[in-house]
Amino acid sequence: MSGVERHTQELLGEGWWRLLGPEFKKPYFQDLKRFLKEEKQRHTIFPKGSDIFNAFHCTPLERVRVVILGQDPYHGPGQAHGLCFSVRDGIPHPPSLRNILTELASDLGSGSRGHGDLSPWAAQGVLLLNTTLTVRSGEAASHQNKGWERFTAVALNGLAQYRKGLVFLLWGSHAQRAASDIDPDIHYLLKAPHPSPLSAHRGFFGCRHFSSTNEILAAQGVPPIDWSL
């Protein structure tokens, strides 16, 4: 194993590496690596390299209880850090994140201390995964259809086969399509419009997915998620 492979294995953790390690050698991923190398020579790419696999690093495969799917990382400076919808402390909240925190407060009375860092959720077993893991600065969707979707589909479908009774929070049509192969007889698929200002008022507000998730977990005898931030 090369030094790069060992570093990637450390970032992913043993469980995710067993599932995803073979993908790194496949032709599509080699093409993706070449694309990213060329992009970095000409553009600023988010998130930084050490954060690309942060969703897997923060939530080991065997600890996943809940999955929240995003599309691609935030494309503004300092925003993306590898967890979907999340920004680090001190970064202003993007509109979708503001709406997520608004629904959280309405659902559970749980607010935020002013930050939008969702790492505490990840640490409790909430996989915060974008289907595309990188983006060009200032250009939303610029790295879609380059190979990331295939990689993250392997992660999602492998996870769904490895575990039972997971709760998938599928906000918007993109997330719902990405989870179309997940068996609803084995897992719990909670669907709502995207929290974007363009769609949040069409059913994201009032979906009560946070309390519903904890009710599902409790029915399985699994500890609830502490959604407070």
N, C-alpha and C positions, 0 to 999 in steps of 0.2 A: 504493500500500500504506500502510495506517495505521500509526501508531507501535506499536500493540498487535500488529499482524500482524508487523511487523519484529522486535519483541522475541520473539514466539513462534517466528519463523523462526530467530532466533539460538539459542534454547533447543533447538530440534529439530535444527538442523544442516541443511545443504543436501539431503542424501540423503533424510532422513525428511520434510523439508518438501515435496519434490517428490511424495512418496507421500501424505502426510497433509494437506497444505495445503488441498486442495479440500474436505476434510471439515468444516473450520471454517465454511464458508459454507452447509452443508446444514441444512435445518429441524431435524433431530434434534439437531444440535450446538447450534443456537440455543436449543432447549428446554433442553438440558443446561446451558448458560451461565446461563439464567434461574433454573433450579433451584439452581445453585451460589451465585448471587448472593443468593437468598432464604435459603439455608442459612447463609451467612456472616453474615447480619444477625441470626440467632437462635441460632446454635450455633458452637462451635469446630470447625474442619475441619482434618483432617490429610491429606497433609503441607502445609506452607506453600506458598503459590502458586508460589514460585520453584523448588520441588522437584517439582511435579506431573509434569513431563515429564523428570525426571532420568534415567530408564532410556534414553530416546532420546538425551539430551544426552551421557551418559557412554559410549554405545556407538553410534557412527555406523553407519548402514545398511550401508555398504560393508565394515565391519570385523567384522560379526557372524559368529561361527563356531558359537556354542552359544546355545540359548534355554532359560531356566528360567522357567516360568510360575507365578505366584501368583494369588491370587483378589482380595483387596482389601488396602489398606494396614493396618498395625498401627493400632489405635485408641487406644493409650495415649499420654500426653504424652511428647514427645521421641523417640518410637520411629520413626515413618515418615519416610523421606527420599527416597522415590521409587524405590527399588530393592527388588524383592520379597525378602522374608525378611531383609533387611539392617537393622541399626541402626548408628548412628554410635558411634565410640569413646566409652567411658564409660557407655553405656546398657546396663543388664542384658539378657542374652539372653532373648528370649521362648522358650517351650518348643519350638516347631518349629525355631527356629534352633539351639538346643542339640542337638537330635537330628540336624540336618544336620551340625554340626561333629563330633558323635560318629561318624557314619557316615564322614565324611571321614577322621578319624583312624584308624578301623578299616580303611578301604579303602587308604589311601595312607601311613598313618603321619604325615599332615600335620595339625597342630593349629592352634590360634589363639594369638596372644600375649595373649589375654585380651579381645580386642575382636571384635565381630561385624559390622564394616563390610566388606561384600563388594565395595566399590568396586574393589579390585585385580582382581577377576574381570571386572567391567564394562570396565575399561580394556584387557583382553586380548581382548575380543570376545564376552563372555558377556552377552547381553541379559537383564536381570533385570526382567521385565515382569509387573506385575499386570494382570489383565483389567479391573479397576475401579481408577481412579487416585486416587480420593479417598474419604474416609469421615468420618462424624460422630464426634466424640470420644466414646469409651465405648460406641459402638453398632456392632458388627461388621455388615457387609453392608448398612449403612444407605444407601449410594449405589449399590447394585446395581440393574440394570434401569432406569437413568435415561439411558442413552446411551453410557456408557463402553465397554460390551462391544462395541458396534458399531464404535466408533472403534479399539479395540485389535484387533478381528478384521481390519479393513482393514490394520493394520500387520503382523499375522502373515501373512495371506494374500499381501499384496504382497511381503513379505520372501521368502516361500517361492517366489514366482514369479520374483523377481529373482535369487535365489541357488540353488545346488545343493549337496547334501551337508552340509546343516546338521544339527547334533545337537540334538534337542529332548528335554529332561529333563521328563517329564510325571509329576508327583507328585500322585496323587489323581484322583478322577473328574472334578472341575471342570476341571483342566488338560487332561485327556484329551479331554473334550468340546470345550473351546476350540480344540484342535488337530485336530479331527475332519476338517477339510478339507485338512490337510497330506498330500501324497502320499508314502506310505511307500516307494514305488519311487524317489523322488528324494532323500528326506531320511531321517535315522535317528531313529526315535521310540523312546526308552527310557522304559518305563512302570514305575511302582512306586506303592504306597500313599503317601498324604500323610505327611510327617514329623511331623504332630501326635501328641502322646502317645496319642490315641485310636486311631491306626492304624499308627504307626511299627513296632510289633512284628509287624505282619501282612505284612511284606515290604519295608518301606523299609530297615530295618537289614539289611545284607547284600546290598543291590541292586548295590553296587559301580559306581554310575553314573559316579563321577569317573574311575576307572581305565578303564572302558569307553569313556568319551568320548575320552580321550587315545589309546586304541588305535585308535579310528575315525579320529581326526584324523591319526595317524601313517600309517595305511594310505592316506590321501589325500595324503601328503607335506606335511601342514600341521603347524606347530609345536604341541606340546601346550599345554594350559593349566597354568600354575603355580597350583595350587589352594591353596597355603600362604597363610596370612594373618599 
